[in-house]
Amino acid sequence: MEEQKKQFVKLIEQNKALIYKFCYMYANETETPDDLFQEVVINLWKGYPDFRGESKIQTWMYRISLNTCITFLRKSGKRPKTQALTDEQLEYTESGDMTAIRELYILINKLNAFEKAIILLYLEDRSYDEIAHIVGITKSNVGVRISRIKEKLSQMTNN
């Protein structure tokens, strides 16, 4: 049991940035990203002993994280808040134009929950197969959705 705890903590530390990014994008005025992160970790811990290895552990973690955040959003019945990510929350990015990155995340936050999930996974360089498995659509549908989301973001930029 102690070894299982150590492995779990290591997995959380390795994937903390992406899990937190999901939480931040789906949090609203009543639920902070930290509270939502805690909920995700609890759900991951509950499911960890039952992980069968039928997919990558990260894929499983992303799916649990995404489902927890979307379930919270549905239960709250509220639209998530829209604001820029802080430098700390963007620390995973390499050097570059932080203003452009902030603006991109502001636009992403305006997407619906499903589109947001797909584009966040895409930005994390997840394969179409992995995105399809996490969000529950076909690989070809992932490509179509990403193309449409990119077009939508482009239109939002031009407005």
Secondary structure, DSSP 8 states (H G I E B T S, - for coil): -HHHHHHHHHHHHHHHHHHHHHHHHH--SSS-HHHHHHHHHHHHHHHGGG--SSS-HHHHHHHHHHHHHHHHHHHHT---------TTTTTTS-SS-HHHHHHHHHHHTTS-HHHHHHHHHHHTT--HHHHHHHHTS-HHHHHHHHHHHHHHHHHHHH-
